[in-house]
Structures are given as structure tokens and as C-alpha cells.
Amino acid sequence: MDGPILRGRIADETAVSRRAFLQGTGLLLGFALTGASTESVFAAPASRVVENEVTGTFAPNGFIRINPTGAVTLVMPMAEMGQGVYTALSMLLAEELEIGLDQVQVQHAPANDALYANSFLRIQTTGASSSVRAFWTPLRQAGAVGRNMLIAAAAKRWGVDPATCHAKNGVVFDASGSKHLSYGELAKAAAKLPVPPAANVKLKEPKDFTLIGTRAKRVDSSIKIDGRRTLRHRRTIAGYEGCGGCYFACARWQGENGGREGRAGSEGRPAGGQYR
């Protein structure tokens, strides 16, 4: 076959493939986004989100819990697997809620696709580098809803227009700055107010971000370092309670020259060999 004719046919076939590819991916993207609603999580009553005491006096949606002590809990929809998602998603919430990242406590959400599905994957799962993209808007909206309600509660107590008040670091101030109330002090009053639709709440402009886009310390580092973090491989077996929570299995990797593969004993010590 003549060279120019062959090249022309290949070009035509390549063009068709590209068009088909774009059509296919466009359809896939449309499928992923269509019907991916977060209305359920914003309408979720506190009673539907209870696991490991994920409760709070002020619970305007499925993501936020604030107690009279001032403790702010993010009900975390995605799993931390070393990629920093606990910190990234906490930053989204904290940015709009007007609290410091160090004021956020993280509690993993219960299994509930209806409330915590990843809008890109359509189920409650972590993957495809989608956590921030999926929750970029929902978590910011959740924080903005909470902030507006807390400001409204403070304004009502002071008898002023909420538009004259502002929040910073978990505290609401009046226009002069002379009056202030913490989120903890406002939690009960805010819980009695009607929850505004998330779509109607104004979000910050990127130029006004103070947390998003900055370097931040990971929120889960300290609990892993000091042992407060409960790991899933920690088990207590009946009859061995006295050993202080023994490890009956461990991951092994032989990475030293001259080392021998060994088997871990019941107390986690190597039995007849080396392991790492």
C-alpha cells in the first residue's frame, strides 16, 4: 500500500479513536457526577451518626459535632492510609468553620453509603486520589453552615445583626470586638436554630483562604506517636488477657544479609530466626 495513503488511514483511525475516547470518558464523568448528592448528609439527624460516641450538642449535619466544652469533631468519611487525607479534609472543614487545624478532632464515620459515599466512586470508599475532589465542596459547605449558625446564635444573644459579627479560631466576635463567645458556649443555642440549605451558604473566595494551600502538621501524627491510635491488628485473645494485649502475628521482611527467616512466638519474639 502507498505510504501517504497508509499514513492517511492511520490518522483517520487515530482521530476516530480519540473522539470515541473523549465521548466515553465524558459519559463516565457525567455518570459519576449525576445524582451524586450530599443532601442526605446535610439532613442527617445526630441519631443516625452514632459510632464510638460520635455525638455532639451542635450537629448541623453529618460531618460536624461541637460540644459545650468547645471540642470540634469532624466525622471523617474517608480512610487514612498514609496519604494525609485526615489532614487535608480537616483543613477543608476548618477553613470555613473558622477554627484552627489544631482544634479539630477526627472520628472515623460509620459505614453508611447514604451519608458518606465518595461522589466520584459512588460508594463510601477511599481511592483513585479522589478524596479531596469528592469532599472539596461538601466539607466546606458543612463548615460554612456551622459557622453561620454559630454566628447567628451569638447575634441573637446580643440582639444585633449577624452580618456585623465574625468568627475566628472558634470564637464569635461582635463588630467592636469587645464581646465574644466561644463555639462551646454557643453550641446549645445554635442547635436550636433552623439549618440553612448548604447550597445557599456563601463559601470563601480562594484569596481569603488562611489554611487551604498552606503547609500543615498532620492531625494524626501525635496519636500514632504516643499510642492513642488503636490499630486494627491489635487483638486480645481469650485466655491471654494477662499478657497485656499480646501480638500473635506480625509482618515480616527479611532485608539483612545473612539473616534467616523466623517465626514469631506468642509474645512477639522471634522463634529460631530473625524477622523485621
Residue pairs with C-beta under 8 A, 6 or more apart in sequence:
32 119
32 120
32 121
32 122
33 119
36 117
36 119
36 120
36 122
38 119
38 137
38 138
38 141
38 198
39 198
40 62
40 114
40 115
41 61
41 62
41 63
41 115
41 116
41 138
41 142
42 61
42 62
42 141
42 142
42 145
42 195
42 197
42 198
43 61
44 61
44 62
44 115
45 59
46 55
46 56
46 59
46 65
48 62
48 112
48 115
49 59
49 62
49 75
49 109
49 110
49 112
49 115
50 110
51 109
51 110
52 107
52 108
54 65
54 73
54 75
54 107
54 109
54 110
55 65
56 64
56 65
56 66
56 67
56 71
56 73
56 187
57 66
57 67
57 68
57 187
57 188
57 191
58 64
58 65
58 66
58 67
58 146
58 149
58 150
58 183
58 186
58 187
58 188
58 190
58 191
59 65
59 66
59 191
60 142
60 145
60 146
60 149
60 190
60 191
60 195
61 142
61 145
61 146
61 195
61 198
62 75
62 109
62 115
62 116
62 142
63 74
63 75
63 77
63 93
63 138
63 139
63 142
64 72
64 73
64 74
64 75
64 93
64 97
64 142
64 143
64 146
65 72
65 73
65 75
65 107
66 72
66 73
66 146
66 150
66 183
66 184
66 187
66 190
67 73
67 184
67 187
68 184
68 185
68 187
68 188
69 184
70 103
70 170
70 182
70 183
70 184
70 185
71 105
71 184
72 97
72 99
72 103
72 104
72 105
72 170
72 183
73 104
73 105
73 106
73 107
74 89
74 90
74 93
74 104
74 105
74 106
74 107
74 139
75 107
75 108
75 109
76 86
76 89
76 90
76 106
76 107
76 108
76 109
77 89
77 109
77 115
77 116
77 118
77 124
77 135
78 85
78 89
78 118
78 126
78 131
78 135
79 85
79 108
79 126
80 86
80 220
81 126
83 131
84 218
85 126
85 131
85 132
86 106
86 218
86 219
86 220
87 101
87 216
87 217
87 218
87 219
87 220
88 131
88 132
89 131
89 132
89 135
89 139
90 101
90 104
90 106
90 219
91 101
91 211
91 212
91 216
92 132
92 135
92 136
92 139
92 140
92 143
92 212
93 104
93 139
93 140
93 142
93 143
94 100
94 101
94 103
94 104
94 143
94 211
95 140
95 143
95 204
95 209
95 210
95 211
95 212
96 139
96 140
96 141
96 142
96 143
96 144
96 146
96 147
96 203
96 204
97 142
97 143
97 144
97 146
97 147
98 143
98 147
98 167
98 168
98 169
98 170
99 169
99 170
99 183
100 169
100 170
101 211
101 216
101 217
101 219
103 169
103 170
104 219
106 219
106 220
109 115
109 116
109 124
111 124
112 124
113 123
113 124
116 124
117 123
117 124
118 124
118 125
118 126
118 127
118 130
118 131
118 134
118 135
119 134
119 138
120 128
120 130
120 133
120 134
121 127
121 128
121 130
121 134
137 203
138 198
140 203
140 204
141 198
141 199
141 201
141 203
142 198
144 198
144 201
144 202
144 203
144 204
145 195
145 196
145 198
145 201
146 190
147 167
148 162
148 196
148 201
149 190
149 193
149 195
149 196
150 167
150 172
150 183
150 186
150 187
150 190
151 162
151 165
151 166
151 167
151 172
152 162
152 190
152 193
153 172
153 186
153 189
153 190
153 193
154 162
154 165
154 172
154 174
154 181
154 186
155 161
155 162
155 164
155 165
156 189
156 193
157 181
157 186
157 189
158 165
158 174
158 179
160 174
160 175
164 174
164 175
165 172
165 173
165 174
165 175
166 172
166 173
167 173
170 182
170 183
170 184
171 180
171 181
171 182
171 183
172 180
172 181
172 182
172 183
172 186
173 179
173 180
174 180
206 212
206 213
220 229
222 228
223 229
233 247
233 249
234 245
234 247
235 245
235 248
236 245
236 246
237 246
237 248
240 246
240 248
240 266
243 267
246 266
246 267
246 268
247 264
247 268
248 264
248 266
248 268
249 264
250 264
250 268
250 275
252 261
252 262
252 264
252 275
252 276
253 275
253 276
254 260
254 261
254 274
254 275
254 276
255 276
256 274
256 276
259 273
259 274
260 273
260 274
261 273
261 274
261 275
262 270
262 271
262 272
262 273
262 274
262 275
263 270
263 271
263 272
263 273
263 275
264 270
264 271
264 275
265 271
